[in-house]
Amino acid sequence: MANRLDINIARVVHLNWELSLEALISGGRKEVWLPNHENCDLGVWLHGSGLAQPGGFDAAIQLVEVHRQFHEVAERLSSGFHSQGREVAEKELEKVRNLSREILFLLTSLELDHLGSHGVVHSIAQPVKNILGRLFGGSDEYELVDAGVLAVNRSRLVHLQWLRNMDRAFRHRGRNVALVSAEGCPLGVWIHTVGLKRYGQFDEIKHLNDCHKAFHDRAREAIAALRHRRDAQAEKAYKEVQQLSREIIHLLSVVDFKLLDSESMVSAGPFLD
C-alpha cells in the first residue's frame, strides 16, 4: 500500500525535525534550518496525497493546522535560539514537543484509517489472534499466537485502536467493559517479551513501560469514576489517558526511528503522490 508507506515516511521524517531541534538545544547541533510548513517533506505530502486519505479527512485537516503551528514555533526557536536565552528556548522547545506529539498521533490515526478503508485493520495485530475484536471482551486473557514478533510499528497501531475502543467505552459510561492489565494487553505483552529485552539500550523503552502502566491506571480510574457518576474525576483521568497515549505513540516512533538507517531516510526526498 503506497499511501500507507507514505504516511509512515511522513511520520519518520517529521520526527527527524523534532529530534534535530532537541539536539540544537542540548548542544548536539550548531544550527537547524527549516523550510516553511508547505515546502517541508511532510507539508508536500500533506497538501498532496495526505488530504486525499480515505476515511481520514478530519484528521488530515487537523494535521494541516497543527503542522503549521509546529513550523511557526520551530522556526522561531531555530532562528532565535542564540539570542533568546536558555529559559525561553526551553519553553519554546516544550511547545515543539507537544505539537510534535499531536502530529505523530494524527499521522498514526490516518494510517489506521487507511488500513480500515482497505478492510485490513484486523491484520495489523497479527500474529496476535483476534486481538482487536476482543480488546474490551469479557476476559482478561488473550489467546496469543506469538506475541514475541509484534513489531514496533504494529504495536503503535494496536495501541491507537485500543484508545479508540476506550473512547467508545467512555461515551457509554464504561458499561460492558472489562479492561485488561497493563501486562496483558498487546502493547504490554510486546514491551515485556520483546521491547525491554531486545531494545533495552534505548531510554525510550523504559519510559514507555512507565507511561504504559500509567495509561492503564488512568483508564481504570476513568471507567470506575464513570460507573459511579463521578464525572469530573472521570474527565480528568480521561484527559490524562489521551495525553499518555500521545506520549506512548511518540516513544514508539522514536524507537522505530532509531532502528532505521537514518542516512537513507534523510536522503529519501519528497513523498510521492
C-alpha positions as CSV (number, residue, x, y, z in Angstrom):
1,M,0.0,0.0,0.0
2,A,1.8,3.1,-1.3
3,N,-0.3,5.5,0.7
4,R,0.4,3.7,4.0
5,L,4.1,3.8,3.2
6,D,3.9,7.5,2.5
7,I,2.2,8.1,5.9
8,N,4.9,6.1,7.6
9,I,7.7,8.1,5.8
10,A,5.9,11.3,6.7
11,R,5.9,10.3,10.4
12,V,9.6,9.3,10.5
13,V,10.8,12.4,8.5
14,H,8.8,14.7,10.8
15,L,10.3,13.1,13.8
16,N,13.8,13.8,12.4
17,W,13.0,17.5,12.6
18,E,11.9,17.3,16.2
19,L,15.0,15.4,17.2
20,S,17.2,17.9,15.4
21,L,15.7,20.7,17.4
22,E,16.2,18.7,20.6
23,A,19.9,18.3,19.6
24,L,20.1,22.1,18.9
25,I,19.0,23.0,22.4
26,S,21.2,20.3,24.1
27,G,24.3,21.5,22.1
28,G,24.5,18.5,19.8
29,R,24.0,20.7,16.8
30,K,25.0,24.2,16.0
31,E,22.0,25.1,13.8
32,V,18.9,23.7,12.2
33,W,17.4,25.1,9.0
34,L,13.7,24.5,8.5
35,P,11.8,25.1,5.2
36,N,8.3,26.6,5.6
37,H,5.4,24.3,6.5
38,E,4.2,23.8,2.9
39,N,7.6,23.0,1.5
40,C,9.0,20.5,4.1
41,D,8.6,16.9,3.2
42,L,5.5,16.4,5.5
43,G,3.9,19.6,4.1
44,V,4.4,18.5,0.5
45,W,2.8,15.1,1.2
46,L,0.1,16.6,3.4
47,H,-1.1,19.1,0.8
48,G,-0.9,16.5,-1.9
49,S,-2.0,12.9,-1.2
50,G,-2.3,13.5,2.6
51,L,-5.6,15.4,2.3
52,A,-6.9,12.7,0.0
53,Q,-6.6,9.9,2.5
54,P,-9.8,7.8,2.5
55,G,-11.7,7.9,5.8
56,G,-9.2,10.3,7.5
57,F,-10.1,13.7,6.1
58,D,-10.9,15.2,9.5
59,A,-7.5,14.1,10.9
60,A,-5.8,15.5,7.8
61,I,-7.4,18.9,8.2
62,Q,-6.4,19.0,11.9
63,L,-2.9,17.9,10.9
64,V,-2.6,20.9,8.5
65,E,-3.2,23.4,11.3
66,V,-1.0,21.6,13.9
67,H,1.8,21.2,11.4
68,R,1.6,24.9,10.6
69,Q,1.8,25.7,14.3
70,F,4.8,23.3,14.7
71,H,6.7,25.2,12.0
72,E,5.8,28.6,13.4
73,V,7.3,27.7,16.8
74,A,10.2,25.6,15.4
75,E,11.3,28.3,13.1
76,R,11.2,30.9,15.9
77,L,13.2,28.5,18.1
78,S,15.8,27.7,15.5
79,S,16.4,31.2,14.3
80,G,16.4,32.9,17.7
81,F,18.0,30.2,19.8
82,H,21.3,32.0,20.4
83,S,19.7,35.3,21.3
84,Q,16.6,34.4,23.3
85,G,18.2,32.7,26.3
86,R,18.1,29.2,27.7
87,E,14.8,29.6,29.7
88,V,12.9,31.0,26.7
89,A,14.4,28.3,24.4
90,E,13.3,25.6,26.8
91,K,9.7,26.9,26.8
92,E,9.6,27.0,23.0
93,L,11.1,23.5,22.8
94,E,8.3,22.3,25.1
95,K,5.7,23.7,22.7
96,V,7.6,21.9,19.8
97,R,7.4,18.6,21.7
98,N,3.6,18.9,22.4
99,L,2.9,19.9,18.8
100,S,5.1,17.1,17.5
101,R,3.3,14.5,19.7
102,E,0.0,15.7,18.2
103,I,1.4,15.4,14.7
104,L,2.6,11.8,15.3
105,F,-0.8,10.9,16.8
106,L,-2.7,12.3,13.8
107,L,-0.5,10.6,11.3
108,T,-1.0,7.3,13.2
109,S,-4.7,7.9,13.1
110,L,-4.5,8.5,9.3
111,E,-2.6,5.3,8.9
112,L,-5.1,3.3,10.9
113,D,-8.0,4.9,8.9
114,H,-6.2,4.0,5.7
115,L,-5.9,0.3,6.8
116,G,-9.6,0.4,7.8
117,S,-10.7,1.7,4.4
118,H,-9.0,-1.3,2.8
119,G,-10.6,-3.7,5.1
120,V,-7.3,-4.8,6.7
121,V,-7.4,-3.2,10.1
122,H,-7.6,-6.6,11.7
123,S,-4.3,-7.7,10.1
124,I,-2.2,-5.1,11.9
125,A,-2.5,-7.0,15.1
126,Q,-1.2,-10.3,13.6
127,P,0.2,-12.5,14.9
128,V,-2.0,-11.8,17.9
129,K,-5.1,-13.8,17.2
130,N,-8.4,-11.8,17.0
131,I,-6.8,-9.1,19.3
132,L,-8.7,-6.0,18.1
133,G,-12.1,-7.6,18.2
134,R,-11.6,-8.6,21.9
135,L,-9.8,-5.6,23.4
136,F,-12.8,-5.0,25.5
137,G,-14.1,-8.5,25.8
138,G,-15.2,-10.3,28.9
139,S,-11.9,-11.9,29.7
140,D,-8.5,-10.6,31.0
141,E,-6.7,-13.3,29.0
142,Y,-5.8,-13.3,25.3
143,E,-5.1,-16.2,23.1
144,L,-1.7,-15.2,21.8
145,V,-0.2,-17.0,18.8
146,D,3.3,-15.5,19.0
147,A,3.3,-12.1,20.8
148,G,7.1,-12.1,20.6
149,V,7.1,-10.9,16.9
150,L,4.7,-8.0,17.4
151,A,6.6,-5.2,15.6
152,V,7.2,-1.7,16.9
153,N,5.2,-0.3,14.1
154,R,2.3,-2.7,14.7
155,S,2.3,-2.1,18.4
156,R,1.8,1.6,17.8
157,L,-1.3,0.9,15.6
158,V,-2.7,-1.6,18.0
159,H,-2.4,0.9,20.9
160,L,-4.3,3.5,18.9
161,Q,-7.1,1.0,18.2
162,W,-7.2,0.3,21.9
163,L,-7.6,4.0,22.6
164,R,-10.4,4.2,20.1
165,N,-12.2,1.4,21.9
166,M,-11.6,3.4,25.1
167,D,-13.3,6.4,23.5
168,R,-16.3,4.3,22.8
169,A,-16.3,2.9,26.3
170,F,-16.2,6.4,27.7
171,R,-19.1,7.6,25.7
172,H,-21.2,4.6,27.0
173,R,-20.2,5.3,30.6
174,G,-18.0,2.2,30.9
175,R,-20.8,-0.3,30.5
176,N,-19.8,-3.8,29.5
177,V,-16.1,-3.1,29.6
178,A,-13.5,-5.4,31.0
179,L,-10.2,-3.7,30.9
180,V,-7.1,-5.9,30.7
181,S,-4.0,-5.3,32.8
182,A,-1.0,-3.3,31.5
183,E,0.9,-6.5,31.3
184,G,-1.9,-8.4,29.5
185,C,-2.8,-6.0,26.7
186,P,-1.0,-6.4,23.3
187,L,1.4,-3.5,23.8
188,G,2.2,-4.6,27.4
189,V,3.0,-8.1,26.1
190,W,5.3,-6.7,23.4
191,I,7.1,-4.4,26.0
192,H,7.9,-7.3,28.3
193,T,8.6,-10.1,25.8
194,V,10.4,-8.0,23.1
195,G,10.9,-4.4,23.9
196,L,12.8,-4.4,27.2
197,K,14.8,-7.5,26.2
198,R,15.7,-6.5,22.6
199,Y,15.8,-2.7,22.8
200,G,16.6,-2.1,26.4
201,Q,19.5,0.1,25.4
202,F,17.0,2.8,24.4
203,D,15.9,5.0,27.3
204,E,12.6,5.4,25.5
205,I,11.7,1.8,26.1
206,K,12.0,2.2,29.9
207,H,10.0,5.4,29.7
208,L,7.4,3.6,27.5
209,N,6.9,0.9,30.1
210,D,6.2,3.6,32.8
211,C,3.9,5.5,30.6
212,H,2.0,2.4,29.5
213,K,1.4,1.4,33.2
214,A,0.2,4.9,33.9
215,F,-2.1,4.8,30.9
216,H,-3.8,1.7,32.2
217,D,-4.1,3.1,35.7
218,R,-5.8,6.2,34.4
219,A,-8.0,4.2,32.1
220,R,-9.2,2.1,35.0
221,E,-9.7,5.2,37.1
222,A,-11.8,6.9,34.3
223,I,-14.1,3.8,33.9
224,A,-14.6,3.4,37.6
225,A,-15.4,7.1,38.0
226,L,-17.9,6.9,35.1
227,R,-19.7,3.9,36.7
228,H,-20.0,5.8,40.0
229,R,-21.2,9.0,38.3
230,R,-18.1,11.0,39.3
231,D,-17.9,12.8,36.0
232,A,-15.3,15.5,37.0
233,Q,-12.9,12.8,38.2
234,A,-13.6,10.7,35.0
235,E,-13.0,13.7,32.7
236,K,-9.7,14.4,34.5
237,A,-8.5,10.8,34.2
238,Y,-9.6,10.6,30.6
239,K,-7.6,13.7,29.6
240,E,-4.5,12.0,31.2
241,V,-5.3,8.9,29.2
242,Q,-5.2,10.9,26.0
243,Q,-2.0,12.7,26.9
244,L,-0.3,9.4,27.9
245,S,-1.5,7.8,24.6
246,R,0.2,10.6,22.6
247,E,3.4,10.0,24.6
248,I,3.3,6.3,24.0
249,I,2.9,6.8,20.2
250,H,5.8,9.3,20.3
251,L,8.1,6.9,22.2
252,L,7.3,4.0,19.9
253,S,8.0,6.3,16.9
254,V,11.4,7.3,18.4
255,V,12.3,3.6,18.9
256,D,11.2,3.0,15.3
257,F,13.3,5.9,14.1
258,K,16.4,4.7,15.9
259,L,16.0,1.3,14.3
260,L,16.1,2.8,10.8
261,D,19.0,3.7,8.6
262,S,18.9,7.4,9.3
263,E,21.1,8.3,6.2
264,S,18.8,6.6,3.8
265,M,15.7,8.1,5.5
266,V,17.1,11.7,5.3
267,S,18.0,11.3,1.7
268,A,14.7,9.8,0.7
269,G,13.5,13.2,-0.7
270,P,9.9,14.4,-1.1
271,F,7.0,11.9,-0.9
272,L,5.3,10.5,-4.0
273,D,1.5,11.1,-4.5
